[in-house]
Amino acid sequence: MKKIFFMTALLGTVATTSVSAQSYNPNYPSNVPNNYYSYNGVRSVPKKPADFKKFSMGFDYVLGSASIVKEDFTLNNPLPGGDPYTGNTDKFEDSIDSLNVNIGWRPFRYLGFEAFYQHSLSDNQIKYQESYSMDPRFAMAEYNLKYTAYGLDAIVYIPVFSKFDILGTVGVANYDFSADADFSSYRVDSNNKIKGNSIKFDESKVGWRYGAGAQVWLSQRLAFRAMYRYSSIGGDFIDDISEVALGLRYNF
């Protein structure tokens, strides 16, 4: 939450200091007559239908944090005579960064829709290692977590300044999670895997997501956006996800 508050404050500062500068926001309601559109404080030009950008394409880098449901498990040791490995899902890394691509449609000045596809980045965590003297093998416990998501958000736009919008979103998304804990033996001299035991936690859930944030118009078509989102999953493995997304939108 602190990240999005900081980004919103930063965006607000940028927008406030540039109110008197050239207006890049084609959807900002200016004070000039309806048939004119003001690009700056001096000159007014006739408003054109093309000034209202109805479509967008975007890209976000998403910093995510997942709430994982706790569950214990045991894996047999791949080394002869070794003790079983006892772990739990708390050891999965709950910070999951991802990339998001999206396409937007804004049929109204204050309301639009955005379809998205999101894919987490690679995440491999080594949690435990053991070896025996005179044995050319070692055992290692690894945790992997990844997910994909796709869905649709409804977005409310509130123009505050000529370059600055406040945003609120509500949407629905399908999440496909894939997680596994693997306890395997490897050769010391080559790191080649010899034998392993694993447990998987695969889950597909549809959940609601809610967001708030802001965007600054960098040009008449390009906008920078910062958003906080909370996704309620309610699954057997993932309960919810909190995200901070930073990205760009090209409007046309």
PAZAVO-989881 format. One record per residue (C-alpha): residue in one letter; x, y, z. Coordinates in pm, whole numbers. Each point is the difference from the previous one (the first is absolute). Example, Ala and Ser with C-alpha at 12.3 -4.5 7.8 and 13.67 -1.06 7.14 Angstrom:
! residues 2
+----+--------+--------+--------+
! aa !      u !      v !      w !
+----+--------+--------+--------+
!  A !   1230 !   -450 !    780 !
!  S !    137 !    344 !    -66 !
+----+--------+--------+--------+
***
This chain:
! residues 252
+----+--------+--------+--------+
! aa !      u !      v !      w !
+----+--------+--------+--------+
!  M !      0 !      0 !      0 !
!  K !    282 !    241 !     81 !
!  K !    134 !    -39 !   -355 !
!  I !   -322 !    108 !   -165 !
!  F !    -48 !    291 !    243 !
!  F !    352 !    119 !    -83 !
!  M !    -54 !    -35 !   -374 !
!  T !   -336 !    178 !     15 !
!  A !    153 !    288 !    196 !
!  L !    286 !     20 !   -251 !
!  L !   -237 !      2 !   -295 !
!  G !   -213 !    264 !    170 !
!  T !    304 !    222 !     52 !
!  V !     99 !    -32 !   -365 !
!  A !   -352 !     77 !   -117 !
!  T !    -46 !    297 !    233 !
!  T !    320 !    166 !   -110 !
!  S !    -97 !    -38 !   -364 !
!  V !   -362 !    122 !      7 !
!  S !     91 !    320 !   -184 !
!  A !    210 !   -188 !   -256 !
!  Q !   -122 !   -161 !   -319 !
!  S !   -304 !   -224 !     60 !
!  Y !     61 !   -353 !   -131 !
!  N !   -318 !   -150 !    146 !
!  P !   -258 !    -16 !   -282 !
!  N !   -271 !    -91 !    250 !
!  Y !     52 !    283 !    247 !
!  P !   -309 !    229 !     10 !
!  S !    142 !    344 !    -76 !
!  N !   -173 !    328 !     85 !
!  V !    -21 !    124 !   -357 !
!  P !   -325 !    -21 !   -200 !
!  N !   -117 !   -343 !   -107 !
!  N !    114 !     42 !   -358 !
!  Y !    355 !     90 !    101 !
!  Y !    283 !   -195 !    155 !
!  S !    285 !    169 !    190 !
!  Y !    351 !   -135 !    -48 !
!  N !    156 !    273 !    212 !
!  G !    -94 !    312 !    194 !
!  V !     31 !    229 !   -303 !
!  R !   -140 !   -166 !   -309 !
!  S !   -327 !   -183 !    -61 !
!  V !    -69 !   -213 !   -305 !
!  P !   -320 !   -169 !   -120 !
!  K !    -73 !   -325 !    178 !
!  K !     19 !   -303 !   -229 !
!  P !   -161 !   -341 !     56 !
!  A !    344 !   -158 !    -36 !
!  D !    111 !    176 !    320 !
!  F !   -192 !   -259 !    202 !
!  K !    215 !   -313 !      6 !
!  K !   -223 !   -309 !     19 !
!  F !    259 !   -279 !    -26 !
!  S !    327 !    -85 !    172 !
!  M !    276 !   -258 !     15 !
!  G !    213 !    -39 !    308 !
!  F !    275 !   -178 !    188 !
!  D !     55 !    -28 !    378 !
!  Y !    270 !   -132 !    228 !
!  V !   -186 !   -143 !    301 !
!  L !    143 !    -42 !    351 !
!  G !   -217 !   -264 !    165 !
!  S !    -34 !   -152 !    346 !
!  A !   -210 !   -316 !     48 !
!  S !   -164 !   -131 !    315 !
!  I !     64 !   -377 !     -6 !
!  V !   -216 !   -245 !    194 !
!  K !    215 !   -195 !    246 !
!  E !     34 !   -375 !    -55 !
!  D !    265 !   -248 !    121 !
!  F !    151 !   -274 !   -219 !
!  T !    274 !   -266 !     13 !
!  L !    235 !   -115 !   -279 !
!  N !    215 !   -313 !     10 !
!  N !    374 !     56 !     -5 !
!  P !    159 !    -92 !   -338 !
!  L !    327 !    -90 !    178 !
!  P !     21 !   -349 !    155 !
!  G !    -37 !     17 !    378 !
!  G !    -99 !    366 !      1 !
!  D !   -288 !    134 !    203 !
!  P !   -321 !    113 !   -174 !
!  Y !    -38 !    370 !    -65 !
!  T !   -289 !    166 !    184 !
!  G !   -111 !    334 !   -146 !
!  N !   -304 !    220 !    -31 !
!  T !   -148 !    241 !   -251 !
!  D !    111 !    297 !    214 !
!  K !    346 !    -55 !   -149 !
!  F !   -119 !     93 !   -349 !
!  E !    113 !    351 !    -93 !
!  D !   -307 !    224 !     36 !
!  S !    149 !    289 !   -201 !
!  I !    -90 !    -68 !   -363 !
!  D !     90 !    253 !   -268 !
!  S !   -177 !    -22 !   -336 !
!  L !    -48 !    168 !   -337 !
!  N !   -338 !    123 !   -123 !
!  V !   -114 !     89 !   -353 !
!  N !   -340 !    157 !    -60 !
!  I !   -241 !    151 !   -252 !
!  G !   -244 !    272 !    102 !
!  W !   -329 !    139 !   -130 !
!  R !   -135 !    328 !    138 !
!  P !   -349 !     65 !   -143 !
!  F !    -76 !    275 !    254 !
!  R !    203 !    286 !    141 !
!  Y !     -8 !   -134 !    356 !
!  L !    -37 !   -375 !    -58 !
!  G !    201 !   -257 !   -193 !
!  F !     91 !   -369 !    -13 !
!  E !    334 !   -178 !    -17 !
!  A !     70 !   -363 !    -93 !
!  F !    332 !   -137 !    126 !
!  Y !    232 !   -300 !      2 !
!  Q !    256 !    -42 !    279 !
!  H !    290 !   -244 !     41 !
!  S !    224 !    -36 !    305 !
!  L !    377 !      5 !    -32 !
!  S !    216 !   -304 !     72 !
!  D !     39 !    -74 !    372 !
!  N !    216 !   -284 !    134 !
!  Q !     82 !     -7 !    371 !
!  I !    254 !   -238 !    159 !
!  K !   -107 !    -64 !    359 !
!  Y !    211 !   -294 !    122 !
!  Q !    318 !   -193 !    -88 !
!  E !    176 !   -301 !    147 !
!  S !    293 !   -227 !    -94 !
!  Y !    204 !   -287 !    144 !
!  S !    376 !    -40 !      4 !
!  M !    141 !   -231 !   -266 !
!  D !   -331 !     11 !   -187 !
!  P !     14 !    166 !   -346 !
!  R !   -360 !    117 !     40 !
!  F !   -183 !    269 !    193 !
!  A !   -372 !     54 !     62 !
!  M !   -180 !    331 !    -48 !
!  A !   -355 !    119 !     66 !
!  E !   -131 !    255 !   -251 !
!  Y !   -324 !    199 !    -14 !
!  N !   -153 !    137 !   -321 !
!  L !   -309 !    218 !    -37 !
!  K !   -146 !    158 !   -314 !
!  Y !   -335 !    109 !   -132 !
!  T !   -184 !    147 !   -297 !
!  A !   -312 !    215 !      7 !
!  Y !   -237 !    156 !   -248 !
!  G !   -316 !    203 !     44 !
!  L !   -187 !    327 !    -37 !
!  D !      1 !    320 !    209 !
!  A !   -249 !    287 !      0 !
!  I !    183 !    331 !     57 !
!  V !   -141 !    327 !    133 !
!  Y !    202 !    307 !   -109 !
!  I !     -8 !    318 !    208 !
!  P !    192 !    285 !   -173 !
!  V !    152 !    221 !    271 !
!  F !    246 !    215 !   -193 !
!  S !     79 !     41 !   -366 !
!  K !    262 !   -277 !     19 !
!  F !   -121 !   -201 !    299 !
!  D !   -279 !   -259 !     48 !
!  I !   -109 !   -194 !    307 !
!  L !   -109 !   -357 !    -82 !
!  G !   -219 !   -261 !    167 !
!  T !    -47 !   -353 !   -132 !
!  V !   -206 !   -313 !     62 !
!  G !     40 !   -315 !   -202 !
!  V !     -8 !   -377 !    -24 !
!  A !    288 !   -229 !    -94 !
!  N !     86 !   -366 !    -42 !
!  Y !    318 !   -105 !    184 !
!  D !    197 !   -317 !    -78 !
!  F !    256 !    -80 !    270 !
!  S !    272 !   -264 !    -25 !
!  A !    224 !    -72 !    299 !
!  D !    227 !   -291 !     84 !
!  A !    245 !    -98 !    271 !
!  D !    275 !   -233 !   -121 !
!  F !    251 !   -197 !    212 !
!  S !    264 !   -140 !   -237 !
!  S !    353 !   -140 !     -3 !
!  Y !    271 !    143 !   -227 !
!  R !    355 !    -96 !    -85 !
!  V !    258 !    222 !    168 !
!  D !    234 !      5 !   -302 !
!  S !   -262 !     86 !   -265 !
!  N !   -316 !    119 !    181 !
!  N !   -197 !   -246 !   -214 !
!  K !   -323 !   -118 !    158 !
!  I !     -7 !   -369 !     92 !
!  K !   -323 !    -64 !    187 !
!  G !   -275 !    208 !    152 !
!  N !   -332 !     10 !    182 !
!  S !   -248 !    284 !    -34 !
!  I !   -342 !    125 !    100 !
!  K !   -213 !    232 !   -213 !
!  F !   -261 !    262 !     84 !
!  D !   -188 !     89 !   -320 !
!  E !   -309 !    215 !     17 !
!  S !   -228 !    196 !   -232 !
!  K !   -234 !    260 !    151 !
!  V !   -215 !    292 !   -112 !
!  G !     16 !    298 !    234 !
!  W !   -100 !    365 !     33 !
!  R !    264 !    274 !      0 !
!  Y !    -19 !    362 !    108 !
!  G !    242 !    285 !    -62 !
!  A !     80 !    367 !     46 !
!  G !    272 !    218 !   -147 !
!  A !     86 !    288 !   -228 !
!  Q !    145 !     81 !   -340 !
!  V !    197 !    293 !   -143 !
!  W !    -22 !     90 !   -368 !
!  L !    350 !     26 !   -148 !
!  S !   -124 !     98 !   -347 !
!  Q !   -331 !     15 !   -187 !
!  R !     13 !   -379 !    -39 !
!  L !    232 !   -138 !    268 !
!  A !    -84 !    -26 !    372 !
!  F !    191 !   -139 !    299 !
!  R !   -212 !   -196 !    248 !
!  A !     48 !   -123 !    359 !
!  M !   -260 !   -229 !    158 !
!  Y !    -59 !   -200 !    317 !
!  R !   -220 !   -309 !    -36 !
!  Y !   -139 !   -258 !    237 !
!  S !   -121 !   -334 !   -139 !
!  S !   -222 !   -225 !    212 !
!  I !     78 !   -359 !   -106 !
!  G !   -134 !   -212 !    285 !
!  G !    170 !   -317 !   -124 !
!  D !    142 !   -303 !    178 !
!  F !    355 !    119 !    -73 !
!  I !    -19 !    378 !    -60 !
!  D !   -235 !    214 !    210 !
!  D !     66 !    344 !   -152 !
!  I !    253 !    212 !   -190 !
!  S !    103 !    364 !     51 !
!  E !    170 !    176 !   -289 !
!  V !    165 !    328 !    -92 !
!  A !      7 !     51 !   -379 !
!  L !    212 !    260 !   -182 !
!  G !    -42 !     41 !   -374 !
!  L !    -79 !    194 !   -316 !
!  R !   -313 !     42 !   -214 !
!  Y !      4 !    101 !   -366 !
!  N !   -336 !    161 !    -85 !
!  F !   -148 !     31 !   -347 !
+----+--------+--------+--------+
***
